[in-house]
Amino acid sequence: MAQRALPLPAARLGRAVHTAGAPPEVSGVVLLLPDGEPDSRRRPSTLSYAVQLPFARTLARAGQEDGLAVHVVHYRCRGWNDGADPVTDARWAADEVVRRYGDVPVCLVGHGTGGRAALRAGGHEAVTSVLAMAPWLPDAGAPEPEPVKHLAGRRVLIVHGTNDARTDPELSYRLAERAKKANRSTCRFEVHSDGHALRQHRAEVVALAADFVRGSLFSRSYARPVADAFAAPPPLGLRMPLAAGFGKSLRHH
């Protein structure tokens, strides 16, 4: 007799990441969507969340004056599966933000499969911006192209390493081209010589993310390269190189 599959655990939000002295009033939320696997119904590894915490703390510190709360989303399972994918969990998380905090803007920040989930869930009414890092996307032979029209009205930033061997940067460029037609507030940065984990230029990538989050959630001025990328026509604004020292230059911005 075949065993019945055990029900998946519910998705949940990790504890809000604040920094000491952060204001109690939350006025914007980042939902971090970790990377996963193309196909797996196994429980997510605790490591996938642990590696997000330093990033979460940096973002919380950058948005401390504005009342930013950062949550890591805990998926039901680690794979991109029918009926149990990170898109559904991301939408649930956005609903949960509305329940907890009320009408505050949400930025979805995802890496790998989480990047694709962020783009897919970007149409949620609470979401005002999406940051997809090294997004895992289907190849050109997929039955249907990834949807982009729902991103209209959002700020969208894609970041991809040019040496990514796991997710093809050209696929994210093609998606960015399509998204730009539906939504002018779309740009894409290339991290030259970096791989899927974006470790080689981590400081610059994190600084770029922090600048995008503050600008998108709290109407802060974007750093000049980000503003230029949004304003530039394709392909310039979709192949914007992330300059070495981006984070250091922001400290004097």
Protein Blocks (a to p, Z undefined) as FASTA:
>chain_A
ZZddddddddddddddddehiafbdcbdcdddddddfbdcbdcdfklmmmmmmmmmmmmm
mmmmnopacdddddfbfbdcehiafklmmmmmmmmmmmmnopaddddddehjlmmmmmmm
mmpmklmbdcdehiacddfkbfbacdfklmgoiacdddddfklckbcfklmmmmmmmmmm
momkbccdddehiafkommmmmmmmmmmmmmmmmmmnopacdfklmmmmmpccfklmmcc
cdehklmmmmmZZ
